[in-house]
Amino acid sequence: MNGQSAHQFGRRIAGGLPRLGAVLLLALLGGLPVHGQQPASVDDTLYVASLVLTTGIVGREPVDTVQAFTMDQEEVFCHVRIFNTYELREIEFRWLLNDSEYYTMGAKICRSDRWRTFSSVKAAPGTWRVQIVDEDGTVLKQRRFMVNAVQ
């Protein structure tokens, strides 16, 4: 070993190849596809980690969690936290009032394990549903709620 002890030789190899070791470790742990292995489906990399109906947003976070609204609240907010390990994706907030489409808003989602965004609508009395829809039209998550007239 050219005058090196086995310990020094092993340390030189380990120290000289940290990237290769990390790549092999990632591949073995499922972080990278191995030759002949199919990569994870793109559909598996985008999901809604949380969906909160709220009366407002401050600092990109919901101020409360609400299950039903009244006309006292002028606006209804839907705050989502998205997990996306792929490239830039788009989702759509689809708001339905009494099962008819009321409003849609698109949002771009960057690669992140906690991308936050929100949409809002003007409150109107009735039965509501907000859906988070991916680029293929698949509903990722939805929430039903009521807006009651003020009594």
URBELUR-V696335 format. One record per helix or strand. SS is the DSSP state (h for helix, s for strand). FROM is the first residue (numbers start at 1). TO is the last residue. Records with the same first field share a line. If there is no record, write none. Layout:
SS=FROM-TO + FROM-TO
This chain:
h=6-16 + 18-28 + 42-45
s=46-54 + 57-58 + 61-62 + 68-70 + 75-84 + 89-97 + 100-109 + 112-122 + 126-133 + 139-148
